[in-house]
Amino acid sequence: MKDSRFYGNGLPYKKTAGLKGSLIVIEGTDHVGRSTQIDLLKPWLEVEGYAVVSTRWTRSALLYETIAEAKAGHRLNATTFALLYAADFADRLENEIIPALRAGLVVLADRYMYTAWARNKLMGADPTWSRSLFGFALVPDLVLYLKVDVASLIPRALEGKGMDYWESGIHLAFGTDLFESFCNYQRRLIREFNALAREFNFTTIDARKSPEYVQKKLREHIGDYLRQRKGAAQNEAAAAQPLNSSNGARIEHAQSAGASGAIQHAPDRAQAAK
């Protein structure tokens, strides 16, 4: 039977009934600033009283080195690429994300299955197969999409670590040189993210603006969500709570008063009978 918290059929040996935490995803293309924003969100949430963990794309202890070696060879085809990233995701989901959620933590995910879907599609993988591949994924509680355009992305890439082989789409021959390929690949990738944002109703933030603005908006949306969730949990707990102590005391007092009244009037009724 399908678990409503999983995107598809889920992990048959993992139950989600006791997951008290919140899964918050930050999505967006390369160089948009996801990791920087998450590094700022984590201490803010901890000050607000939440226990927090973060999980990053291709950081599985099981697959990290394998993916790095495979990408260094520049020979990954669409199927191998998709399967390696799905395995990384599955390992982190089972050993990082679900245990943290069960412990009641806030999980900040830097990228999620939507990144895989967008990239796999551009590499030529069948979209239906690609989506079914991630049927084991949990549906996030909140997805925040950092939306940007290529013109705003170029200076960030040049000022940062530069344009690498995979982020530039050289493997797909989208241009005659690194720069042209980067622009064409990222433009297509952003188009896929925009379509996913509409389909899955992401909360979109204009990432063309300053990092301070983006952080402010992220905190507003995450704060609102967590307060609503906390309020809903408190209301649910109150509804499930039996009679509270004050009500119980009033009922006990009333019962005692009724009993003493019956005892007090019993001799009167006996006297009247005489």
N, C-alpha and C positions, 0 to 999 in steps of 0.2 A: 504493500500500500504506500502511495506517495506521501511523503512528509511535506507539509505545506511550507516549511522553512527551507527546503532544498529547491534548487532551480529545476531539477529533474527528479530522478529516482533516488538520488542521494547516496550516502554510504550506508549499506545495509546493517553494518555493525555499529553505527554511531546514531544514538538517539538525541533528539534536540529538545526534549521536554524540559530539561533542567537548565537550559541556557539563559542565565539571568543578565548577562552582559549585553553590550551594544556593539554592533559591527558597523563601523563608519568607514566608507571608502572615499579616497581622493583619486579622481581619474583625470586624465589629460595626456596630451602627447609629450614627446621628448622635449626637454629644456623648458618646460612650462613652470617649473618651480614646486612640484609636488613635495619632494623630499625636504626642501627648505621649510615649507609651510608646516609639514608634519613635525619637524624638529622644534618649531615654535609652539605648536599646539599641545604637545605632550606636557611640558612643564606648566602651561596655563591650566590644563585640565587637572593636573595633580594639585595645584594650589586651590582649585575649586572643590577638591575633595574626592576626586575620582582616581581609582587605580587604573593605569594605562599601560598598554603594550602596543608596539608597532610592528608591522610585518611588511617586508619589501619584496618586490618582484625579483625572481631568480635568486633568492637568498636561502633556499632550502639547504640544510646541512647535507642532505642526501644527494642533491643534484647540482649544487652550486659549481663545483669544479668541473663536472661533466659538461654543463652548458657552456662554461667559459672556454673549455678546450674545443668543443664542437664549433662554437662561433669563431674561434681563432682560425679554424681551417677554411672558413668561407665556403663551405660546401653543403650546407644544410638545405635539403629540399623542404617543400611545404609540409609534408606529412611528418617528417622527423622533427622539424622545428615545432610544430603544434604539439606533438606527443611529449617532447622534452619539457616544454613550458607547462603542459597539463600535469605532468608528473611532479614538477616543482610545486605547483599550486596545491596538488592533492596532499603532498607531504606536509606543507605548511598548514593546510587546513586541519589535518588530523592531529598534528603534534604541537601546533602553536595556537591557531585561531579557536578551535572548538574547546580545548581545555581552558583557555583564558575566558571565553564567554561563559563556560560553566562555573567559573570562579567569580563571575559577576564583574569582570573588568571591561573597560572600554578598549576595543581593538581598532587601531587606526591602520588601514591597509593602503599602502602606496601602490596603486594600480590594483585591478581585479580582473575577472574573466573577460570584461569588456575590451580590455587592451588586447587580449589574445584573439578575440573575435575580429577586431578591426585589422590587426596585423595578418592573421591567417587569411582573411578575405583578399587582401592585397597580394598575398603570395600565391593566390590561386586555389586555396583549399575550398572545398565545398562548404558553404555557410551552414547548411543543415547539419552536416557531419561535425563541423567545428563546434556548434552550439551543443549538440548532444554529447560531445566529448566532455563538456563541463557540467553534465547533469548532476554530478556529485557536489556541486558548489552550493553553499548557503546563500540565500537571498539576503543582501545587505539591508540593514535597517535604514541607512541613509547613504546616498551617493552624491558627492559634491564634485561637480565637473568644472575644472579650470579651463575655460574656453579662450582660445587665442587664435590669431591669424598668422600666416607665414611671415608677413612683413615685420611683425613684432617678435617673432621667434628667431629670426636671423641674427640680430645683434646679441641675443642671449647665448646662442650657440657659439658665436665667435668669441665672446668674452669669457665663456666658460671653458669646457673641456674640448670644444671644437666639434666638427662634424665627422662622426666615425662612419665606418663601412655600413653597418646595419641601420643606423638611424638616418642615413642618407639614401637608403634604398638602392645602393649600387648593385646589390644582388638581383634587383628587378630591372635594371637598365632603364631607369626613368630619366636619364640625362647623359650627356656626353662627358661631363665632369662632375666632381664631387658636389660643387655648389648647385648646379642645375638639378642634379638628381635629388639633393636634399629638399629643394623647394618643391619639386613635383611630387616627391614621395610624401612629404609632410602635409602638403595641400590635400592629397587624397586621404591621408590618415585622419586629418581633422574633419574631413567630410564624413568619414565613417563614424567618428565620435559624435558628431552633431546629430547624425541619424539615430544612433543609440540613445543619445540624451532625450530625444523626442519620444522614442519607443518606450523607454523605461522611466521616463519622468525624472531625470536627474535634476538636482538643484544646481543651476548654472551660475557661475561667478565669472565676471569679466576679468580675465587674467592679463589683459593688455595694460591694466592699470598697475600702480605701484605695489610692491610686496606688502607694504603696510595696509593698503586698502584691501588686498586679498585676504590677509590675516584677519582683519576686522570683520569682514563678511563671513569668513569661515567660523569665527567664534560666535557670531550672531546666530547662524543657522544651527550649529552644533549645540550651543547653549539652549536655544529654543526647543530643540528635539529632546535633549536630556531632561529639561524641566518638565516637558509634557509627559515623558515616559515615567518620571518619578511621581508626578501627580496621579497618573493613571494607576500606578502600582499601589500608591497609598489609598486611593479610592477603592481599589479591588480588595485590599487587605481589610479596610474598614467594613466593606459589605460582607466579607466572609467572617468577620469577628462575631462571636456570640455576645449575649447581653453584657454590657460593660459593668464595671464594679458599682457605679452609682445607681444604675437601673436595678441591678441585683439587690443592692442595699435597700432601695425603696420598696421593692417587692417583698423582701424578707421582713421589713418593718411592718408592712401592711398585713402580711400573713400572721405575724406575731400579735399585732393589735386585734385582728379578728379572733384569734384563738383566745386571747385574754378576755375579750368581750364576751365570748361564749361561756367562759368559766365564771365570769363575774355575774352573769344573769342567771346562771343555772340555779343558785339557791333561791332567787326570787320566784322562779317558776315552781320550784318545789314547795315554797311557802304558800303560794297561791293554790296549789293542789290540795293542801290541808284545809 
